[in-house]
Amino acid sequence: MRRLPKPLKRWLILGHRWLGIVTGLFFATWVLSGLVMMYVPFPALTEAARLAGLSPIAWERVRLGPDAALAPLGLSRLPPALALGMRGAAPVYRITLDTGEHRTVSAETGSVLGPVSADEAVALVRARGGIGPTPSVTQVFRDQWTVTARYDPLRPFHVVALDDPAGTELYVSAVTGAVALETTRSARGWNWLGSIPHWIYLTPLRARAELWRDVVLWISGVAVAGAVSGLVLGIWRLRLRRPYASGVSPYRGMARWHHGFGVVGGLTLLTFVASGWLSMNPNHWFTGSAPTPALRAALSGEASLPAPDALPGLATPGVVEVRFLALGGRVHAVSVDAEGRRRVEPPVTPEALRAAAGRLMPSHGAEVETLTAYDAYWYPHHETRTLPVIRVRFDDPAATSAYLDPQTGEILMRLDRSGRLNRWLFSAPHRFDFAMLIRHRPAWDLLMWSLNGLGAGIALTGIVLGWRRLRLTRRGWRR
């Protein structure tokens, strides 16, 4: 640093100062909201809550098999999603078309059902139980909790406030009549201190996905520059061998605290913000973990419609949903009860699963193994991950891996080389979700609070210094 020209040093100091003034509030917001997010996730309807709210199928009212239910839609093959369940007191088939649109067909008459009204939504929610004496309902197309594109096929929603002590609100899709989201007063409140400020998740901005992505990329990119300049400046101004008269730091007061926090926690703060920037997938460097349509189609094979006699063997008490899926061209029915216990008819054999896995990428060799313990990519962290799981590794140029459900054969996750890199460049440094830590939550919590505390120290002292600098600048302008 001593060899750098004085103008460059001056620009480093000025650059860090003004970058810090611009991004200081964002740093503080990200760090403090991140602590909230450790314990309060963004509102969603978990699979366990969804199943617990479903009514057992009234088998005596099921008149049509899945093949007959698809006939009114002109479908001759199994669609991307087909499930039998209840809509109030009546059994229905819920169907997802290739276009992503949803249709609902009566399992009694075969008629294609229309949208759900507000009164019907309240009745559907009342059948779930737990509703208070004076529930209310409003219709929304998009709000703070349903802003993402994954809710698009289900819009609009009837939001039913249950009038219960928790302030629960259920979002009933007017298209399907199914509950798509559950929020509580506590979750909504804490998310205004957690996920919303952390992700800059304001509805008018987030509804424009590309604009929101660009805004977050630019803000976090500028913040990365501020963190880098601060780390370089902090190390440069530190003297261990020949201390200043005031000690190892030349600063006093609040600036000294900022320097100390920056030296100790600067690298961690840079890691947090840089990995957060990478989470926005700049330049689309990383592929997602969701299975591609091509992989799903290869696993399913050329599946025809379920056989007309597919239901009698599944008609057992307590079943709340039956999903129909294909594996290697054969249709299987997956029945599940309210506690999540599943039964597959006909059962998926290990031989069928291995044969189907080999068809995922037939031009490349595949190594198939059963995992009974989590690995570095398939692991639970604030979510449930099933075990055992089938891991298939291919020798293609992208080094693709797929994780399959051994009971149903469904693809749970796919990864290629860029996806694995993203795990180590984003998830690991941003969430510290290493196996040795997440298995011992107190250790993980203490580490995250300590690191975020250092980051908060840097951000808050920086805000104070920035405010003082702005006041001095303002006075200078007045003179």
N, C-alpha and C positions, 0 to 999 in steps of 0.2 A: 504494500500500500504506500510505503514511503516513496517508491519510485514513480508513482502515478503523478501526472501533472496536476498542479494546484487547481486549474479550472475544472478538471474531471472530478477531483475530490469535492469541490464546491457544488458541482451539479449533483453529486451523489447525496450530499447533505440536503440540498434544496429539494431534490427529487423525493427522497424519503419523507421529508417534512410534509410536502404537499400531497403526496400519495397517501400518507397517513391521515391527513385532514379529510381527504375525500372518502377514504374507505374505513376510517376508524369505527364509525357506528356500525358498519356492516360486520367488521371483525367481532365487536362486542355482541352483536345480535346472534351471529352464527355460533359463537362459543356458548353463550348462556342458553340459547334455544336448544342447542345440542344436548345439554344436560337434561332438559325436559323430555326430549325425544328418546332418551335412554329408557324411560319408564312409561311414556304415553305415546302409542303409535297413532298414525293418522286413522280416522274412523273407517272401519270396513266391516263387512259381515263375514265373520270367520265361518269356515265349513262346519265346525261343531255347532255354532249358534244357528246356522241355516238349517241343519238337519234337525236340531232340537225343536225348531218351530214348525216343522212339517207335520201334517196329520197322516195317520196310517191310511194306506190306500183302501178305498171301499171296493173290494174285489167283486162284490155282488153286483156292482153297477158298471163294471168294465165289460162292455159288449163287443168291442172291436180289438183285434190284435194290431200290432204296430204296422204290419203291411197294409191293412185296410185303412189305418189312420193316415198313412202317407198318400193314399190314392187321390184324395181331393186336391192335393198340391201338385199332382202330376209327377211324383217322384218314383223312379223305378229302382233306385239304389239307396243305400244307407246315407243319410245326410251327415254333415260334420258333427251334429249333436242331436240326439233323440232320447227323450226321457219321459217316463210315465209317472205322474204324481197327482196331487189333488189341487183343485182350485175351488176353495170353499168346500162344499159338500159333494162336488162332482169330480170324477177322475178325468184327467186331460193328458194329452201328449204335447210336450213342449219341444219344438223343432227349431234348429238353427240351420238356415239355408247356406249354400255356398257363398252367397252375397253378404253373409253376416246378418241378414234380417231374421227376425224371430216370428214364428207362427205358433198358434195354439189351436189344437184340434180336440174336440170332445171325444172321449173314449166311449161314450154311450151312443151318440148319434152320427159321429163322423163329420159334423159341421165345423167349419173354421170359425172360431170365436173372435169377436171384435174386441175393441179396447175395454178396459175396466173403468167403471165410473168411480167417482169419489165415494159414494155410498157403498159400492161393492168393495172398495179398498178397505174401508173401515170394518165391514163385515168380515173380510178375510183376516184382518189383523185381530179382530175380536176372537176369532176361532183359535188363534194361537195362545190366548190366555194372557194374563198379566196386565190387562188394560184397566184403566181407572174409570171412574163414573162419568167423566165428561171429556171424552177424547175429542180432538179437533183434527181437521184435515185441510191442507192447502195443496195446490198444484204448483209444481215448479218444473221448468224445463232444464235449467242448469243453475246450480248454486255452489257455494264454497266447497261442499263436500262431494259433489258429483261433477266436478269441473273437468275431469280427464276424459279422453276420447273413448276409453273402454266402456263408458256408460252410454255412448251415443245410440246403440241399437235399442236401448231400453227406455229412452226418453219419450214422453214426459213422465214425471213421477207424481204420485199422490203421497205427500208427506203426512203421516198420521202420528200426531203427538198423543202418547198413551195416557197422559195425565197420571203418571206413576211418580213415586218419590225420586227416581233417578233422572227424570226429565227425558225419558227415552223417546226417540223419534224413529219411525220405520219408513223407509222409502219403498213404496210399492210401485213397480213398473206398470204404467197404464197399458203397455203393449202385451206383457205376459201375465200380469197378475201375481208375479212372484216378488217376494221381498228381496231387494237388491242391496240394501245398506241399512245399518243400524248405528245410530249415534246416541250418546247420552250427554246430559248437561255438562258433566265433568270433562268428558273427552273433548267436547266442543270448546269449552273454556280453556283447557290446558293447551289445545292445539293453536290457539291464538298466541301462546307464548312459546310454542314448540315448532311444529312442522311448518306452519304458515309463514312466519318470518324467516325461518331457516331456509326454506325453498323459494322465498319470495313468491308465495302461492296465492296472490291476490286474484280473485275470479276474473276481472276484466282482462288482466294480463295473461293468466294461465289458460284462458279459453282460446287464446291465439298461440298455439303450441310453438310455432317457429319463432315468433316474436319473443315469447317468454324464454325460449332456449337461448336466443341471441343476447337478451338482456343479462341473463345469469352468466353466460360465458364471458361477456365483456366486464361485468362487475367483478367476478371472481378472478379474471385474468389480470385486471388492474391491481387487485388485492395481492395476487402472487408477486407482481413486480414490487409492491410496497413491502411485502415480507422479505423478499430477497435483498432489497436495498437496506432494510433495517438490520438483517442478520450480518451482512457484510460490514455495515457501519458499526454495529455493536462490537464485533470482533476486532475491527481496526482500532477503535478507541479504547480497547481494554489493554491495560499494562499489568503484567504479572511480575516481570523481572525488575523493571525500573518504574515503580509506581509513581503516580502523581502525588503532589503534596496532600491531596484529599483521599488518596488510596488508589485502588486499581482502576477507578473510573474518574474521569475529569469532571463529571457533572455533580450537581448538588440538588437537594430537594426532590421534587417530583421527577425531574429528569434523571436523577440517579436511580430512582426506583424503576423507571421505564427501561433504563440501560440494563439494570440487573435482571429484571424479568425477561428482557429480550435476549440476553446472553444465555440464560438458563433454559428458557422455553421457546426461543425463536425458531429453532429447527422443528420443534413439534408443531408450532403454529403454521409454519410454512408447509409442513407435511399435510396438515388438516386442509388448508385452503387449496393447495395444489391438487390433492386427491379429490376434493370437492369439484374443482374445475374439470378434472378428468371424468367425473361422474356424468357430466353433460355430453360426453362422447364427442369432443371437438373433432371436426373434419370426419366424423363417423369412422374413427379408427377401430372401434371394437364392435363385434357382433354380440347380439343379445343371447340370453340363455333359453329363450322360448324355442320350442321345436319349429322348424320351418314347415310350411305346407307340403313340400316335397317329401320330407322325412315322414310326416304323418301319413301321407298317401302310400308311401312305400311300405310302412308297417301295416297299414290296414289291408292293402291288397285290393283286388277287385271284388268288393263285398256287395252281394245282392241284399234284398230286403230280408228282415227276420222272418222265420217260418211262421205260418198262421198259428201253430200250436206252441209258440214260444212262451206264453204266459202261464198256462196251468201249473207247471212245476214251480213257479215263483210265487204263487198266490198263497202266501203264508201270513199269519197275523203279525202286526208290528212293522211290516215293510212300509217305508214312507216314500221310497223312490226307486225306480228301476231305470237304469241307463243301458242303452244298447250301443255296443261298439264292436269294431271289427279288428281281427288280428289274422293276418295272412289269408284274407278272403273269407274267413269264417266269422259269423256274428255271434257275439257272446252277450248275455244279459247280466248286468251287475245290480243286484238288489241290495239295499242298505236300510238299516233301521235308524231310529232317532239317536242312537248312541254311536253310530258310525260303523257298526259291524256289517261286514260285506259278505256276500255269497255270489259266486260267479257260476253261471250255467250256460253251456257246459264248461267245466273247469279248464283253465289254461294250463296245458301241460308244459313241463320244462323243454321238451323236444319242440313243441310248437313255438315257444318263445324264442328258442335259439334259432330256429329256422327263419322266423320273422325278423329277428335282429340282423341276421345275415343279409336280408333283403334291403336293409336300410341304405347300404352303399354297396351294391353287388359287385362293383368293379374293384373293390378294395378288400383286403383281408381284414378280419374282425377277431378280436380277442374278447371273449365273453366270460365274465366272472361274477359271482354273487358276493356282495359286500354285506357283512353282518355288523360292521362298525363304520362310523362316518370316516370320510376321507377329507382332504384339504378343500374340496369343492362342494361336496354334498354333506352339509352339516346344519344343525338347527341353531338359529340365532334370532330371537324374537319371532320365530315361526316354528311350525311343526314339520319335521321331515321324517318320512317313514323309513323303517328298516324292517327286514333286509331290502336291498335294492340290487337290480342287475346293472352292472356297468359294462358297456360295450365300447371298446377302443378300436378305432380304425387306423389303417396305415396310409390314409390319404395325405396329400400335401399340407392340409390345414390341421392334421392330427386331431380329428374330431372324436369326441366321446359322447355317448348317450347314456342316460340313466333311465331305466325302465322299472315300472311297477311289476313285480313278479306275479302278483295275483291277477292283474288285468291286462298286462302287456303294454299299458299306456306309456308314452314318453313323458317323463317328469322334467327332464332338463337336458339340454345339449350344450356342449362347450367345444370351441375350437381353440387354436393357439392364441388368438386375440382375446377370446373370452377368459382364458386362464390368466393372461397377462393383466387384464382388467381386474381380476380378483386380487392380484398382488399390488397393483398400482392404485386401486380405489378402496376396495373393501378392507384389506388388511391395514393400511395406514390410516384410513378414515374411521373405521369402527373397531380396530384392534380385535377382530373376531378370530383370534388364534385358539386352537383347540384347548391348549393348556390353561387359557384364561376363561373361556366361556364355560368350561366344565366347573370352574370355581368362581361363581359369580361375585362373591365379596372381593376377590382379588381384581377381577375385571372392573368392578365399580370403583374401587379405590384408585386404580390406575387412571381411569377415565376422568374422575373428579380431580385428581392431581394435575393431569395434563391440561384439562380444560381450565383449571384454576390458574395455571401459569399463563395460558392464553388470555384469560379474562384480565389478569394483571397487566399484560402488555397492552391490551386494547383500551382498558379504562384509564390507565395512566397516560396513554397516547391521546385519548380524547381530551383529557384535562390540559395537556400541553398544547394540543391543537387549538383549543378554545382560547387559551392565553395568547397564542400567536395571532389568531384572528383579531383579538381585541387590540393588540399592539399595532397590527397592520391597519385596523380601522382608525385608530388614533392618528397614525401617521398620515392617512389620507385626509383627515380633517385638518391637520396642520398645513 
